[in-house]
Amino acid sequence: MREVAASPAPRFQDDSLIVIQDSLQPCPYLADQVARMPLQWPQRTYNAADVDAFLAAGYRRSGAFLYRTQCPRCQACEPTRVLVDEYQPSRSQRRVLRRGDRDLEVEVVPAMVDRRHIELFNLHRNQRGLGGELEDIDQMSYRAFLVDTFCQTVEFQIKREGRLVAVAVTDVGHDGVSAVYTYFDPACSRYSLGTYAILKQLQWCRQMAAAYLYLGLYVAENPHLNYKAVYGPQQRLIDGVWQRFDSSGTPPGGGSPQPRQNRV
């Protein structure tokens, strides 16, 4: 089993990175907060070691760009990774796995886009209130968001009776695998497809001998992002150090982690 004690995050420096946008904006995760998330463009293709490096430094991928939060007065966003070797599904998660494995098919393929992907993406975003006043995404926008990439990117296609009902887009490193974005058909809620997609990615990590499944940003006060606390043990990048939390969101030694949005 790998060592998973708290450890400083390595710096990620790459001469090929160019900052193409860096401005303050309304926070997409918390109301009345100001965000800064500079977009950086890699001018080359990244191998598995590069993917491990940018994930460990707290970066995320969006299309052909890298970003991480550098907000002036808020530190609520905490990059999160599950410790694959130690993770054990809860009783409810095991039920989700059994139900899904009985009725669903899962295939891992290179990231792609077609008419059903677009239909499903917009259905999920609109019915779950994730799009705000944004117009439906088209094929070009979808490709720019999820398919255009500078590293190995796959998708978990989850089907029921041959029909696509969920997609989980995933970046692949050597030690780390990153859950980039997941969407699903709200009509199939009985399968808890968001949970099922994470559980299948965790299984795949074990098959690939990956140490970490990166789940993106944990934000305690955002209901669309704080669900990640149930996948533990995990580590969160806080003040430049990967710190361990159990599946209840409690750090070693007990105590209750405090929301960090007002820290300066």
N, C-alpha and C positions, 0 to 999 in steps of 0.2 A: 504494500500500500504506500502511496506517495506521501511525502511530507506536506502538510497543509497548514502549518503554523502561519500566523500573521507575517506578512512579508511586504517590503516596500515595492511599489509598482516600478518597473523599469521605465526609463525615458525612451520614447520612440522618436528617433531622428532619422530623416531620410532626405537626402539632397534632391530627390525627385519631386518632393511635395511642393506645390504652389498654392498659396492662399488666394482663393478667387472671390471670397465674400467674407466680410468680417464687420458686422454692424449689430447694434442693439435692436431687439425686437420683442414684441409681447411674448411672454412665456407660453409655449404650447401645452404645458403640463399643470401650471398653477395660475389661478386668477390673480391679477394685480401684481404680477412679478415681471421683471425685465430679464430677458435671456440674452446670452451671447454664445453662439455656437459656430465658430468660424468653419467654413467649408474649405477643405484642402483637396487638391487634385493630384493624385499620383500619376506621374508621367511614364510609368512602366507597369508591367504585370508583377504581382506579388506571388511568391511561392508560399509554401506552408509555414516556413519559419517566419516570414514577414507577417503573415496573418496572426500567428501566435504573439508576435511582438506588439502589433498595434492593439490587439485585444487586451493584452496584459497591461498596456499603458492607459486603458480606459477609453479607447476610440471605438466608434461604431461606423459602419458603412451605410451610405445612402446612395444607391446607384453607383456612379463612377467616382464618388467622393467619400472622404473621411471627415468625421467631425467628432468633437467632444465638447462638453459644456465648460465654459469659462465665464460664468455669470458674475457680475460685479458685486452683488449683495445677497447672493443665495447659493447654498450648497446642498439643496434638497435632493438633487439627482445623484444616485449612487450606482455606478456600474456593478453588476451582479453576476456571479458565476456559481454554478452548482458543482460540488465536489463529487464527480461521477463515481469514484471507487467506493465512497461511503454512503451514497444516496440509497435509501430504501423507501419504496412507495408506501404511503399511508393506506389504511384499510379502504378509504373511499377511492383513492387512486388505483388500487388494485381492482376495484369493481369497474372503474372506467376502462381499464386495460382489458379485463375479461369481456365486457360487453362489446368494446370496439373490435377486439380480435375475433370475436364470434361473427360479427356482421360486416366488417369493413375490410377492404384490401388497401395495403400501403406499398407504394413503389417509390424508390429514390432515383430521380433522374436529373439531368442538367436543367437549370432554371430556364423557363420558356414562357411564351404567352400565346394564347389563342382566344377565340370568342368566349368560351366557357370561363376562362380565367378572368376576363374582364367583367362578365356578368356576375360571377361569384364575388369578386372583389367589391364591386359597387353595391351589391345586395347586402353584404356584411357591413360595410361602412355606413350605409344609409340606415339600416334597421337598428344598428347599435349606436347611432348618434355620434359617429366618429368623424364625420366629414364636415360638420358645421354647415356653413353656407357654400361649401365648395361644390362645383359641378362634378358630375360623374367623370371618372377617369377614362381616358381612351387608350387605345393600344400603344400609341407613342409615349404617353405619359407613364403608363404602366412599365413599359420597357426601360425608360429612363430611371424609374424608381427602384425596380427590383431585378431586372434582367441584365442591364448594362453593368458590368462588374470588371474589376481588375485582379480578381483572385478566383480560386475554384469555388463556384457557387452551385448548389444543388437545390432541388425542392422535393419535399415529401408530398406526394400526391395521394390523398386519401379518398377512396371511392366506396360508394355503396351501390351494389348491383350494377357495377360498371360505370356509374355516373360520378363525376368529380364533385365532392362535397366539402373538401378542405385542402388548403395548400399551405405548407410551411417552408418558406425560403430560408436557406441555411448556408452560411459561409464555412469553409472547411480549412482548418489549419492542421498541425500535427498534434500538439497537446491540447488545443482548444477548438471547439466547434461553436459557432455563433448563430443563435436563432434570430434572424434578421426581421422577419415579419410573417405573421400567420393570419389567415382569414378563412372563414367557413360559412356554410349555409345555416342561417339561424333556424331554419325549419327542422334541422337535425339536432336540436338542443339536447335530446335524450342521450346523445353520445358524448356530451361534454367535449366537443371537438378541440377546443383550445387546450384543455388539459391533456387529451389524448395525444395531440401533436407533440407536446413537450415530452410526454412519457416515451413516445416512439423515438424522439431525438435522443433521449437519455439512453435508451437501449442501443441505438446506433453508435453512440459515443463509446459504449463499452465494447462493442464489436470492433470499433476502430482503435481501441486502446487510447482514447483521448481522456485527459485528466479533467477537463472542464467543459461544461456547457454554459456558454454565456447567454444570459437572458436579457441583456440590454440594461436599461435604467430602472432602478427601484426608486419610487417616490412615495413616501409613507402616506401623504395626504391625497394621492391621486388613485381613485378606485380602479382605473384601467391599468395601473402599474404596480400597485402594492400587493396584488395577488401572488407575486413572485416569492414572497416570504415563505410560502408553504413548501417550497422545494428546497429541502435542506438535508444535511448541512450545506451551507453556502458561504461564500466570501463576498464582501462588498468593499469597494474601493472608497475609503474615507480618509481624507487628509493625506492622500498619497500612499496609503498602506492598505493592502488587502486584509480585511479583518473578518474573522469567522463568526457566523451566526448559526444557531440550530434552526430546525424547521418551524419553531414558534416565533422566530424573529428575535430571539434573545441571544445576546453575546455571551461568550464564556464568562463564568463567574456570576451570572444572573444580572439583574437590573433590566431596565426598560430603555431601549434606544429612543432618543428624543428626535422629533422632526428638526431638520437642520436648515429650513428655508431662510431664516433670518440671521444666520451666522455671517459675519463679515471678517 
